[in-house]
Amino acid sequence: MFYVYAIISGSGNGPFPEDGILPGIAINSVKCCGLTAIISSVPADVFGENALRGLLEDTAWIKARAIAHERVVASLMPRHTVLPLKFCTLFEHLDGLAVMIERHREALETTLSEIHGAWEWAVKLFHDPIRLRQWIESLPQAELTAASGRPGTEFFARKQNERLLVAQMDAAIDQCAQESHQRLSQMARAAATASLQSKALHGRKDEMALNGVYLVAEGCEMALRNCVQALAATHAPHGFEFVLTGPWAPYNFTRLHLGETTEADPAAAGR
């Protein structure tokens, strides 16, 4: 079986990391139709359909293999335009890989042209509910309900005011996320939003409000950094925090599925 990490234009002869998707597994390249696939020969008793199905329920195994996958892809980035493939893109035979590349050659070449000279950057926006609430409560609250002093009125007024406060917090979060994504998108060749991550996945105590990804041309990274810093200066006092990471291979801007077997992509999801 053959595990395919990425497609690059031209030829790719390394150097590659010492280990591929598994320890001791070598990394090679195979040329087809003017493109090059970065591959490893892998054992069927690990990556065959039945064996793999069980391993994909092992979170620790997936995490280790996803890191190995991304390490190989990252090793290509300084020298090549890299079209990363999804985690566990597999072929039984090299002939099947060649057929698939030939079938999708036009789309592959178009995508490589679109991402040439650019890398993916990620901006995650988090908010601290306590600090955000404190900021909202410090604002003039003209819409809050006043209690009349009658029995029970104060209770219902507090409930109504709490609902209004939560609505204002939600509106502030949405506005910050939308305006931030719009400004960051202006720094990029292309932009998208990924699914918001849970605390268990992103590992922070605060809530995520934006998971933005941006395809940024080489030489424009400083403009993106400056934009993030300006957004942080504006919104940090309200309980918001921006986290910029990259550069990454453009996983979110190369959505081609080539494999005879292609599983979910934890390599991209955990960034």
Summary of the structure (lengths in Angstrom):
residues: 271
radius of gyration: 23.7
end to end distance: 28.2
largest distance: 81.9
contacts: 816
relative contact order: 0.18
helix: 45%
strand: 22%
